[in-house]
Amino acid sequence: MTALKSFLERKDFIILSALKRVKYGKIYPEIYGMVTGDTIEGLQYLEKELHNKGLQNFS
């Protein structure tokens, strides 16, 4: 969630669902959401930034 804080504050990313999964004794968050923007280029930039923060993209 800390990696998403700036995106959430600017409303560039809207969380639709958040789950906590346990795998091999470790807790992994599963967050599904929607990226918002004015242009295709803006959306692609935000998706790239989210990916750089370790989030996976499942268009």
CHARMM-style PDB file with segment names, atoms N, HN, CA, C and O in Angstrom:
ATOM      1  N   MET     1       0.821  -1.198   0.000  1.00  0.00      PROA
ATOM      2  CA  MET     1       0.000   0.000   0.000  1.00  0.00      PROA
ATOM      3  C   MET     1       0.860   1.256   0.000  1.00  0.00      PROA
ATOM      4  O   MET     1       0.470   2.270  -0.578  1.00  0.00      PROA
ATOM      5  N   THR     2       2.017   1.203   0.636  1.00  0.00      PROA
ATOM      6  HN  THR     2       2.334   0.379   1.106  1.00  0.00      PROA
ATOM      7  CA  THR     2       2.869   2.397   0.657  1.00  0.00      PROA
ATOM      8  C   THR     2       3.374   2.723  -0.743  1.00  0.00      PROA
ATOM      9  O   THR     2       3.570   3.893  -1.072  1.00  0.00      PROA
ATOM     10  N   ALA     3       3.587   1.699  -1.571  1.00  0.00      PROA
ATOM     11  HN  ALA     3       3.427   0.749  -1.303  1.00  0.00      PROA
ATOM     12  CA  ALA     3       4.032   1.938  -2.940  1.00  0.00      PROA
ATOM     13  C   ALA     3       2.951   2.628  -3.767  1.00  0.00      PROA
ATOM     14  O   ALA     3       3.253   3.319  -4.740  1.00  0.00      PROA
ATOM     15  N   LEU     4       1.695   2.438  -3.378  1.00  0.00      PROA
ATOM     16  HN  LEU     4       1.450   1.876  -2.588  1.00  0.00      PROA
ATOM     17  CA  LEU     4       0.575   3.016  -4.122  1.00  0.00      PROA
ATOM     18  C   LEU     4       0.120   4.368  -3.580  1.00  0.00      PROA
ATOM     19  O   LEU     4      -0.710   5.030  -4.202  1.00  0.00      PROA
ATOM     20  N   LYS     5       0.643   4.785  -2.439  1.00  0.00      PROA
ATOM     21  HN  LYS     5       1.318   4.247  -1.933  1.00  0.00      PROA
ATOM     22  CA  LYS     5       0.123   5.967  -1.750  1.00  0.00      PROA
ATOM     23  C   LYS     5       0.006   7.192  -2.655  1.00  0.00      PROA
ATOM     24  O   LYS     5      -1.050   7.823  -2.699  1.00  0.00      PROA
ATOM     25  N   SER     6       1.058   7.533  -3.366  1.00  0.00      PROA
ATOM     26  HN  SER     6       1.916   7.020  -3.330  1.00  0.00      PROA
ATOM     27  CA  SER     6       1.015   8.740  -4.214  1.00  0.00      PROA
ATOM     28  C   SER     6       0.005   8.591  -5.351  1.00  0.00      PROA
ATOM     29  O   SER     6      -0.645   9.566  -5.728  1.00  0.00      PROA
ATOM     30  N   PHE     7      -0.133   7.387  -5.900  1.00  0.00      PROA
ATOM     31  HN  PHE     7       0.396   6.595  -5.594  1.00  0.00      PROA
ATOM     32  CA  PHE     7      -1.100   7.147  -6.970  1.00  0.00      PROA
ATOM     33  C   PHE     7      -2.527   7.268  -6.450  1.00  0.00      PROA
ATOM     34  O   PHE     7      -3.410   7.789  -7.131  1.00  0.00      PROA
ATOM     35  N   LEU     8      -2.736   6.777  -5.231  1.00  0.00      PROA
ATOM     36  HN  LEU     8      -2.019   6.354  -4.678  1.00  0.00      PROA
ATOM     37  CA  LEU     8      -4.064   6.851  -4.628  1.00  0.00      PROA
ATOM     38  C   LEU     8      -4.440   8.285  -4.275  1.00  0.00      PROA
ATOM     39  O   LEU     8      -5.586   8.692  -4.467  1.00  0.00      PROA
ATOM     40  N   GLU     9      -3.479   9.053  -3.758  1.00  0.00      PROA
ATOM     41  HN  GLU     9      -2.548   8.722  -3.602  1.00  0.00      PROA
ATOM     42  CA  GLU     9      -3.751  10.444  -3.390  1.00  0.00      PROA
ATOM     43  C   GLU     9      -4.122  11.287  -4.601  1.00  0.00      PROA
ATOM     44  O   GLU     9      -4.993  12.154  -4.517  1.00  0.00      PROA
ATOM     45  N   ARG    10      -3.454  11.031  -5.740  1.00  0.00      PROA
ATOM     46  HN  ARG    10      -2.747  10.327  -5.808  1.00  0.00      PROA
ATOM     47  CA  ARG    10      -3.745  11.777  -6.971  1.00  0.00      PROA
ATOM     48  C   ARG    10      -4.941  11.195  -7.724  1.00  0.00      PROA
ATOM     49  O   ARG    10      -5.371  11.742  -8.739  1.00  0.00      PROA
ATOM     50  N   LYS    11      -5.471  10.086  -7.220  1.00  0.00      PROA
ATOM     51  HN  LYS    11      -5.121   9.641  -6.395  1.00  0.00      PROA
ATOM     52  CA  LYS    11      -6.585   9.369  -7.852  1.00  0.00      PROA
ATOM     53  C   LYS    11      -6.224   8.865  -9.248  1.00  0.00      PROA
ATOM     54  O   LYS    11      -7.071   8.799 -10.139  1.00  0.00      PROA
ATOM     55  N   ASP    12      -4.930   8.505  -9.421  1.00  0.00      PROA
ATOM     56  HN  ASP    12      -4.242   8.558  -8.698  1.00  0.00      PROA
ATOM     57  CA  ASP    12      -4.468   7.899 -10.663  1.00  0.00      PROA
ATOM     58  C   ASP    12      -4.737   6.398 -10.667  1.00  0.00      PROA
ATOM     59  O   ASP    12      -4.751   5.765 -11.722  1.00  0.00      PROA
ATOM     60  N   PHE    13      -4.949   5.838  -9.486  1.00  0.00      PROA
ATOM     61  HN  PHE    13      -4.937   6.353  -8.629  1.00  0.00      PROA
ATOM     62  CA  PHE    13      -5.214   4.411  -9.342  1.00  0.00      PROA
ATOM     63  C   PHE    13      -6.353   4.246  -8.342  1.00  0.00      PROA
ATOM     64  O   PHE    13      -6.317   4.809  -7.248  1.00  0.00      PROA
ATOM     65  N   ILE    14      -7.358   3.472  -8.726  1.00  0.00      PROA
ATOM     66  HN  ILE    14      -7.387   3.015  -9.615  1.00  0.00      PROA
ATOM     67  CA  ILE    14      -8.516   3.246  -7.873  1.00  0.00      PROA
ATOM     68  C   ILE    14      -8.557   1.757  -7.527  1.00  0.00      PROA
ATOM     69  O   ILE    14      -8.616   0.910  -8.419  1.00  0.00      PROA
ATOM     70  N   ILE    15      -8.528   1.445  -6.245  1.00  0.00      PROA
ATOM     71  HN  ILE    15      -8.481   2.132  -5.520  1.00  0.00      PROA
ATOM     72  CA  ILE    15      -8.569   0.057  -5.805  1.00  0.00      PROA
ATOM     73  C   ILE    15     -10.000  -0.468  -5.916  1.00  0.00      PROA
ATOM     74  O   ILE    15     -10.946   0.138  -5.412  1.00  0.00      PROA
ATOM     75  N   LEU    16     -10.128  -1.609  -6.589  1.00  0.00      PROA
ATOM     76  HN  LEU    16      -9.359  -2.101  -6.998  1.00  0.00      PROA
ATOM     77  CA  LEU    16     -11.420  -2.264  -6.723  1.00  0.00      PROA
ATOM     78  C   LEU    16     -11.554  -3.421  -5.747  1.00  0.00      PROA
ATOM     79  O   LEU    16     -12.651  -3.732  -5.283  1.00  0.00      PROA
ATOM     80  N   SER    17     -10.420  -4.061  -5.437  1.00  0.00      PROA
ATOM     81  HN  SER    17      -9.529  -3.809  -5.814  1.00  0.00      PROA
ATOM     82  CA  SER    17     -10.434  -5.202  -4.527  1.00  0.00      PROA
ATOM     83  C   SER    17      -9.039  -5.367  -3.938  1.00  0.00      PROA
ATOM     84  O   SER    17      -8.041  -5.178  -4.634  1.00  0.00      PROA
ATOM     85  N   ALA    18      -8.968  -5.715  -2.671  1.00  0.00      PROA
ATOM     86  HN  ALA    18      -9.778  -5.868  -2.105  1.00  0.00      PROA
ATOM     87  CA  ALA    18      -7.686  -5.980  -2.013  1.00  0.00      PROA
ATOM     88  C   ALA    18      -7.831  -7.238  -1.165  1.00  0.00      PROA
ATOM     89  O   ALA    18      -8.734  -7.344  -0.335  1.00  0.00      PROA
ATOM     90  N   LEU    19      -6.928  -8.185  -1.387  1.00  0.00      PROA
ATOM     91  HN  LEU    19      -6.194  -8.098  -2.061  1.00  0.00      PROA
ATOM     92  CA  LEU    19      -6.951  -9.457  -0.682  1.00  0.00      PROA
ATOM     93  C   LEU    19      -5.590  -9.727  -0.061  1.00  0.00      PROA
ATOM     94  O   LEU    19      -4.579  -9.167  -0.485  1.00  0.00      PROA
ATOM     95  N   LYS    20      -5.574 -10.582   0.938  1.00  0.00      PROA
ATOM     96  HN  LYS    20      -6.395 -11.037   1.283  1.00  0.00      PROA
ATOM     97  CA  LYS    20      -4.324 -10.998   1.551  1.00  0.00      PROA
ATOM     98  C   LYS    20      -4.192 -12.504   1.326  1.00  0.00      PROA
ATOM     99  O   LYS    20      -5.035 -13.281   1.775  1.00  0.00      PROA
ATOM    100  N   ARG    21      -3.136 -12.910   0.632  1.00  0.00      PROA
ATOM    101  HN  ARG    21      -2.451 -12.279   0.267  1.00  0.00      PROA
ATOM    102  CA  ARG    21      -2.899 -14.318   0.344  1.00  0.00      PROA
ATOM    103  C   ARG    21      -1.700 -14.803   1.150  1.00  0.00      PROA
ATOM    104  O   ARG    21      -0.742 -14.059   1.355  1.00  0.00      PROA
ATOM    105  N   VAL    22      -1.755 -16.042   1.604  1.00  0.00      PROA
ATOM    106  HN  VAL    22      -2.534 -16.647   1.437  1.00  0.00      PROA
ATOM    107  CA  VAL    22      -0.635 -16.659   2.307  1.00  0.00      PROA
ATOM    108  C   VAL    22      -0.088 -17.767   1.425  1.00  0.00      PROA
ATOM    109  O   VAL    22      -0.815 -18.669   1.010  1.00  0.00      PROA
ATOM    110  N   LYS    23       1.216 -17.684   1.143  1.00  0.00      PROA
ATOM    111  HN  LYS    23       1.807 -16.951   1.480  1.00  0.00      PROA
ATOM    112  CA  LYS    23       1.862 -18.679   0.295  1.00  0.00      PROA
ATOM    113  C   LYS    23       3.226 -18.986   0.888  1.00  0.00      PROA
ATOM    114  O   LYS    23       4.047 -18.087   1.069  1.00  0.00      PROA
ATOM    115  N   TYR    24       3.465 -20.236   1.186  1.00  0.00      PROA
ATOM    116  HN  TYR    24       2.798 -20.966   1.039  1.00  0.00      PROA
ATOM    117  CA  TYR    24       4.718 -20.674   1.792  1.00  0.00      PROA
ATOM    118  C   TYR    24       5.027 -19.918   3.084  1.00  0.00      PROA
ATOM    119  O   TYR    24       6.186 -19.615   3.367  1.00  0.00      PROA
ATOM    120  N   GLY    25       4.002 -19.617   3.857  1.00  0.00      PROA
ATOM    121  HN  GLY    25       3.061 -19.862   3.628  1.00  0.00      PROA
ATOM    122  CA  GLY    25       4.183 -18.937   5.134  1.00  0.00      PROA
ATOM    123  C   GLY    25       4.375 -17.435   5.041  1.00  0.00      PROA
ATOM    124  O   GLY    25       4.538 -16.774   6.066  1.00  0.00      PROA
ATOM    125  N   LYS    26       4.360 -16.884   3.840  1.00  0.00      PROA
ATOM    126  HN  LYS    26       4.228 -17.421   3.007  1.00  0.00      PROA
ATOM    127  CA  LYS    26       4.509 -15.435   3.653  1.00  0.00      PROA
ATOM    128  C   LYS    26       3.187 -14.840   3.201  1.00  0.00      PROA
ATOM    129  O   LYS    26       2.397 -15.491   2.517  1.00  0.00      PROA
ATOM    130  N   ILE    27       2.959 -13.596   3.592  1.00  0.00      PROA
ATOM    131  HN  ILE    27       3.601 -13.067   4.148  1.00  0.00      PROA
ATOM    132  CA  ILE    27       1.723 -12.908   3.226  1.00  0.00      PROA
ATOM    133  C   ILE    27       1.982 -12.043   1.996  1.00  0.00      PROA
ATOM    134  O   ILE    27       2.912 -11.237   1.973  1.00  0.00      PROA
ATOM    135  N   TYR    28       1.152 -12.221   0.981  1.00  0.00      PROA
ATOM    136  HN  TYR    28       0.397 -12.876   0.999  1.00  0.00      PROA
ATOM    137  CA  TYR    28       1.248 -11.454  -0.249  1.00  0.00      PROA
ATOM    138  C   TYR    28      -0.068 -10.712  -0.481  1.00  0.00      PROA
ATOM    139  O   TYR    28      -1.132 -11.331  -0.486  1.00  0.00      PROA
ATOM    140  N   PRO    29      -0.008  -9.401  -0.673  1.00  0.00      PROA
ATOM    141  CA  PRO    29      -1.246  -8.681  -0.992  1.00  0.00      PROA
ATOM    142  C   PRO    29      -1.583  -8.860  -2.469  1.00  0.00      PROA
ATOM    143  O   PRO    29      -0.699  -8.880  -3.325  1.00  0.00      PROA
ATOM    144  N   GLU    30      -2.851  -8.986  -2.744  1.00  0.00      PROA
ATOM    145  HN  GLU    30      -3.569  -8.969  -2.048  1.00  0.00      PROA
ATOM    146  CA  GLU    30      -3.359  -9.031  -4.112  1.00  0.00      PROA
ATOM    147  C   GLU    30      -4.297  -7.849  -4.259  1.00  0.00      PROA
ATOM    148  O   GLU    30      -5.362  -7.805  -3.643  1.00  0.00      PROA
ATOM    149  N   ILE    31      -3.897  -6.899  -5.077  1.00  0.00      PROA
ATOM    150  HN  ILE    31      -3.032  -6.935  -5.578  1.00  0.00      PROA
ATOM    151  CA  ILE    31      -4.686  -5.677  -5.244  1.00  0.00      PROA
ATOM    152  C   ILE    31      -5.111  -5.565  -6.700  1.00  0.00      PROA
ATOM    153  O   ILE    31      -4.282  -5.599  -7.610  1.00  0.00      PROA
ATOM    154  N   TYR    32      -6.401  -5.433  -6.901  1.00  0.00      PROA
ATOM    155  HN  TYR    32      -7.074  -5.406  -6.162  1.00  0.00      PROA
ATOM    156  CA  TYR    32      -6.942  -5.231  -8.234  1.00  0.00      PROA
ATOM    157  C   TYR    32      -7.480  -3.813  -8.297  1.00  0.00      PROA
ATOM    158  O   TYR    32      -8.177  -3.358  -7.390  1.00  0.00      PROA
ATOM    159  N   GLY    33      -7.149  -3.124  -9.374  1.00  0.00      PROA
ATOM    160  HN  GLY    33      -6.582  -3.494 -10.110  1.00  0.00      PROA
ATOM    161  CA  GLY    33      -7.597  -1.753  -9.478  1.00  0.00      PROA
ATOM    162  C   GLY    33      -7.635  -1.269 -10.907  1.00  0.00      PROA
ATOM    163  O   GLY    33      -7.422  -2.021 -11.857  1.00  0.00      PROA
ATOM    164  N   MET    34      -7.911  -0.002 -11.023  1.00  0.00      PROA
ATOM    165  HN  MET    34      -8.085   0.610 -10.251  1.00  0.00      PROA
ATOM    166  CA  MET    34      -8.074   0.626 -12.321  1.00  0.00      PROA
ATOM    167  C   MET    34      -7.174   1.868 -12.378  1.00  0.00      PROA
ATOM    168  O   MET    34      -7.148   2.674 -11.448  1.00  0.00      PROA
ATOM    169  N   VAL    35      -6.450   2.002 -13.469  1.00  0.00      PROA
ATOM    170  HN  VAL    35      -6.471   1.347 -14.225  1.00  0.00      PROA
ATOM    171  CA  VAL    35      -5.613   3.182 -13.701  1.00  0.00      PROA
ATOM    172  C   VAL    35      -6.461   4.208 -14.439  1.00  0.00      PROA
ATOM    173  O   VAL    35      -7.180   3.870 -15.379  1.00  0.00      PROA
ATOM    174  N   THR    36      -6.372   5.454 -14.010  1.00  0.00      PROA
ATOM    175  HN  THR    36      -5.788   5.728 -13.247  1.00  0.00      PROA
ATOM    176  CA  THR    36      -7.158   6.506 -14.651  1.00  0.00      PROA
ATOM    177  C   THR    36      -6.228   7.543 -15.270  1.00  0.00      PROA
ATOM    178  O   THR    36      -5.117   7.757 -14.784  1.00  0.00      PROA
ATOM    179  N   GLY    37      -6.681   8.179 -16.333  1.00  0.00      PROA
ATOM    180  HN  GLY    37      -7.583   8.005 -16.727  1.00  0.00      PROA
ATOM    181  CA  GLY    37      -5.885   9.207 -16.984  1.00  0.00      PROA
ATOM    182  C   GLY    37      -6.658   9.868 -18.104  1.00  0.00      PROA
ATOM    183  O   GLY    37      -7.759   9.446 -18.458  1.00  0.00      PROA
ATOM    184  N   ASP    38      -6.056  10.925 -18.662  1.00  0.00      PROA
ATOM    185  HN  ASP    38      -5.162  11.268 -18.374  1.00  0.00      PROA
ATOM    186  CA  ASP    38      -6.711  11.695 -19.717  1.00  0.00      PROA
ATOM    187  C   ASP    38      -6.369  11.205 -21.123  1.00  0.00      PROA
ATOM    188  O   ASP    38      -7.164  11.357 -22.050  1.00  0.00      PROA
ATOM    189  N   THR    39      -5.179  10.616 -21.274  1.00  0.00      PROA
ATOM    190  HN  THR    39      -4.533  10.493 -20.520  1.00  0.00      PROA
ATOM    191  CA  THR    39      -4.738  10.180 -22.598  1.00  0.00      PROA
ATOM    192  C   THR    39      -4.185   8.758 -22.514  1.00  0.00      PROA
ATOM    193  O   THR    39      -3.863   8.265 -21.433  1.00  0.00      PROA
ATOM    194  N   ILE    40      -4.081   8.116 -23.667  1.00  0.00      PROA
ATOM    195  HN  ILE    40      -4.342   8.517 -24.545  1.00  0.00      PROA
ATOM    196  CA  ILE    40      -3.492   6.774 -23.740  1.00  0.00      PROA
ATOM    197  C   ILE    40      -2.045   6.830 -23.257  1.00  0.00      PROA
ATOM    198  O   ILE    40      -1.596   5.944 -22.529  1.00  0.00      PROA
ATOM    199  N   GLU    41      -1.323   7.859 -23.655  1.00  0.00      PROA
ATOM    200  HN  GLU    41      -1.688   8.579 -24.246  1.00  0.00      PROA
ATOM    201  CA  GLU    41       0.073   7.997 -23.246  1.00  0.00      PROA
ATOM    202  C   GLU    41       0.188   8.146 -21.727  1.00  0.00      PROA
ATOM    203  O   GLU    41       1.098   7.599 -21.103  1.00  0.00      PROA
ATOM    204  N   GLY    42      -0.737   8.886 -21.155  1.00  0.00      PROA
ATOM    205  HN  GLY    42      -1.475   9.331 -21.661  1.00  0.00      PROA
ATOM    206  CA  GLY    42      -0.746   9.066 -19.703  1.00  0.00      PROA
ATOM    207  C   GLY    42      -1.012   7.757 -18.974  1.00  0.00      PROA
ATOM    208  O   GLY    42      -0.384   7.461 -17.958  1.00  0.00      PROA
ATOM    209  N   LEU    43      -1.946   6.978 -19.501  1.00  0.00      PROA
ATOM    210  HN  LEU    43      -2.457   7.217 -20.327  1.00  0.00      PROA
ATOM    211  CA  LEU    43      -2.247   5.675 -18.913  1.00  0.00      PROA
ATOM    212  C   LEU    43      -1.052   4.728 -19.022  1.00  0.00      PROA
ATOM    213  O   LEU    43      -0.730   4.007 -18.077  1.00  0.00      PROA
ATOM    214  N   GLN    44      -0.402   4.739 -20.183  1.00  0.00      PROA
ATOM    215  HN  GLN    44      -0.663   5.325 -20.950  1.00  0.00      PROA
ATOM    216  CA  GLN    44       0.754   3.877 -20.378  1.00  0.00      PROA
ATOM    217  C   GLN    44       1.887   4.271 -19.439  1.00  0.00      PROA
ATOM    218  O   GLN    44       2.589   3.405 -18.917  1.00  0.00      PROA
ATOM    219  N   TYR    45       2.070   5.564 -19.222  1.00  0.00      PROA
ATOM    220  HN  TYR    45       1.499   6.267 -19.646  1.00  0.00      PROA
ATOM    221  CA  TYR    45       3.102   6.042 -18.296  1.00  0.00      PROA
ATOM    222  C   TYR    45       2.798   5.576 -16.871  1.00  0.00      PROA
ATOM    223  O   TYR    45       3.690   5.097 -16.170  1.00  0.00      PROA
ATOM    224  N   LEU    46       1.541   5.715 -16.441  1.00  0.00      PROA
ATOM    225  HN  LEU    46       0.816   6.104 -17.010  1.00  0.00      PROA
ATOM    226  CA  LEU    46       1.162   5.291 -15.097  1.00  0.00      PROA
ATOM    227  C   LEU    46       1.322   3.782 -14.925  1.00  0.00      PROA
ATOM    228  O   LEU    46       1.787   3.329 -13.880  1.00  0.00      PROA
ATOM    229  N   GLU    47       0.945   3.004 -15.929  1.00  0.00      PROA
ATOM    230  HN  GLU    47       0.568   3.372 -16.778  1.00  0.00      PROA
ATOM    231  CA  GLU    47       1.114   1.557 -15.858  1.00  0.00      PROA
ATOM    232  C   GLU    47       2.590   1.198 -15.728  1.00  0.00      PROA
ATOM    233  O   GLU    47       2.950   0.292 -14.976  1.00  0.00      PROA
ATOM    234  N   LYS    48       3.443   1.910 -16.460  1.00  0.00      PROA
ATOM    235  HN  LYS    48       3.151   2.646 -17.071  1.00  0.00      PROA
ATOM    236  CA  LYS    48       4.883   1.663 -16.382  1.00  0.00      PROA
ATOM    237  C   LYS    48       5.410   2.004 -14.988  1.00  0.00      PROA
ATOM    238  O   LYS    48       6.214   1.256 -14.433  1.00  0.00      PROA
ATOM    239  N   GLU    49       4.969   3.114 -14.423  1.00  0.00      PROA
ATOM    240  HN  GLU    49       4.315   3.721 -14.874  1.00  0.00      PROA
ATOM    241  CA  GLU    49       5.388   3.508 -13.081  1.00  0.00      PROA
ATOM    242  C   GLU    49       4.937   2.483 -12.035  1.00  0.00      PROA
ATOM    243  O   GLU    49       5.701   2.140 -11.133  1.00  0.00      PROA
ATOM    244  N   LEU    50       3.720   2.003 -12.152  1.00  0.00      PROA
ATOM    245  HN  LEU    50       3.099   2.281 -12.885  1.00  0.00      PROA
ATOM    246  CA  LEU    50       3.225   0.984 -11.226  1.00  0.00      PROA
ATOM    247  C   LEU    50       4.025  -0.310 -11.374  1.00  0.00      PROA
ATOM    248  O   LEU    50       4.335  -0.968 -10.381  1.00  0.00      PROA
ATOM    249  N   HSD    51       4.353  -0.669 -12.601  1.00  0.00      PROA
ATOM    250  HN  HSD    51       4.101  -0.135 -13.407  1.00  0.00      PROA
ATOM    251  CA  HSD    51       5.167  -1.860 -12.847  1.00  0.00      PROA
ATOM    252  C   HSD    51       6.556  -1.698 -12.228  1.00  0.00      PROA
ATOM    253  O   HSD    51       7.095  -2.645 -11.656  1.00  0.00      PROA
ATOM    254  N   ASN    52       7.135  -0.499 -12.340  1.00  0.00      PROA
ATOM    255  HN  ASN    52       6.697   0.270 -12.805  1.00  0.00      PROA
ATOM    256  CA  ASN    52       8.448  -0.221 -11.753  1.00  0.00      PROA
ATOM    257  C   ASN    52       8.428  -0.348 -10.230  1.00  0.00      PROA
ATOM    258  O   ASN    52       9.464  -0.607  -9.619  1.00  0.00      PROA
ATOM    259  N   LYS    53       7.269  -0.171  -9.619  1.00  0.00      PROA
ATOM    260  HN  LYS    53       6.427   0.039 -10.115  1.00  0.00      PROA
ATOM    261  CA  LYS    53       7.115  -0.297  -8.174  1.00  0.00      PROA
ATOM    262  C   LYS    53       6.855  -1.747  -7.760  1.00  0.00      PROA
ATOM    263  O   LYS    53       6.653  -2.037  -6.581  1.00  0.00      PROA
ATOM    264  N   GLY    54       6.863  -2.650  -8.740  1.00  0.00      PROA
ATOM    265  HN  GLY    54       7.027  -2.414  -9.698  1.00  0.00      PROA
ATOM    266  CA  GLY    54       6.713  -4.072  -8.430  1.00  0.00      PROA
ATOM    267  C   GLY    54       5.335  -4.644  -8.644  1.00  0.00      PROA
ATOM    268  O   GLY    54       5.087  -5.800  -8.299  1.00  0.00      PROA
ATOM    269  N   LEU    55       4.438  -3.871  -9.201  1.00  0.00      PROA
ATOM    270  HN  LEU    55       4.640  -2.932  -9.482  1.00  0.00      PROA
ATOM    271  CA  LEU    55       3.083  -4.366  -9.439  1.00  0.00      PROA
ATOM    272  C   LEU    55       2.999  -4.992 -10.819  1.00  0.00      PROA
ATOM    273  O   LEU    55       3.653  -4.535 -11.757  1.00  0.00      PROA
ATOM    274  N   GLN    56       2.200  -6.030 -10.939  1.00  0.00      PROA
ATOM    275  HN  GLN    56       1.670  -6.401 -10.177  1.00  0.00      PROA
ATOM    276  CA  GLN    56       2.033  -6.706 -12.214  1.00  0.00      PROA
ATOM    277  C   GLN    56       0.812  -6.157 -12.930  1.00  0.00      PROA
ATOM    278  O   GLN    56      -0.177  -5.771 -12.308  1.00  0.00      PROA
ATOM    279  N   ASN    57       0.904  -6.132 -14.234  1.00  0.00      PROA
ATOM    280  HN  ASN    57       1.707  -6.446 -14.740  1.00  0.00      PROA
ATOM    281  CA  ASN    57      -0.177  -5.606 -15.068  1.00  0.00      PROA
ATOM    282  C   ASN    57      -0.915  -6.769 -15.722  1.00  0.00      PROA
ATOM    283  O   ASN    57      -0.307  -7.593 -16.406  1.00  0.00      PROA
ATOM    284  N   PHE    58      -2.223  -6.830 -15.509  1.00  0.00      PROA
ATOM    285  HN  PHE    58      -2.716  -6.161 -14.954  1.00  0.00      PROA
ATOM    286  CA  PHE    58      -3.057  -7.855 -16.131  1.00  0.00      PROA
ATOM    287  C   PHE    58      -4.164  -7.195 -16.929  1.00  0.00      PROA
ATOM    288  O   PHE    58      -5.338  -7.469 -16.677  1.00  0.00      PROA
ATOM    289  N   SER    59      -3.839  -6.350 -17.866  1.00  0.00      PROA
ATOM    290  HN  SER    59      -2.886  -6.128 -18.070  1.00  0.00      PROA
ATOM    291  CA  SER    59      -4.808  -5.575 -18.657  1.00  0.00      PROA
ATOM    292  C   SER    59      -6.146  -6.176 -18.704  1.00  0.00      PROA
ATOM    293  OT1 SER    59      -7.048  -5.625 -19.335  1.00  0.00      PROA
TER     294      SER     59
END
